[in-house]
């Protein structure tokens, strides 16, 4: 199951200041596949193994529907010169994961280099304007991945989720080689299309050993706290 960052574009100084993006949680239907190159750096030796075993035993195993799932991370600016920068929206749309309803548990992961920055529709929905230029977005994404998240060495985010009740999850999030446990309020719904889990959670970059981006002695910076909204579907 769950779960990034932000940066700023200061034209007068010709600076592109980056930020981060992260994770969150939910669930997933059937047909488990083998380890792929995109998931070779999973934190557990084989986190899919229990789901294969449960499926082989005839128990229901769902798979995250990446076409209908979305995690967004709102990254806010900080510092005395924050007015010269932008807030940003980072999106995660590609997931590899499963949920076992009978065991009240799920696992999923995603690659940091598959995240997007400042999709126009998502910025509009978040009430952020104006839209940064294509060059500014590209610079933000590069700085986020290379200078903050170190995605070359830590390419994956992994989330293990357990459900305490219909409205609460416990998430074990592994990011940048650090695992933290977060209690999360989440709505769980089932219908003919499968399972849906959605909600909002806030986390701090520094809890995962990340240093929020800043320039000019902190005059322009990224807030430590990130707000994540997740809407994950499984069938």
Secondary structure, DSSP 8 states (H G I E B T S, - for coil): -------EEETTTTEEE-------------------GGGTT-SSS-TTHHHHHHHHTT---EEB-TTT-EEEEEE-EESTTGGGS--EEEEE---EEEEEGGGTEEEEEEEGGG-EE--HHHHHHTT--S---HHHHHHHHHHIIIIIS-TTT--EEEEEEEEEETTEEEEEEEETTEEEEEEEEEEEEEETTEEEEEEEEEEEGGGGT----EEGGGTEEE-SEEEEEEEEEE-
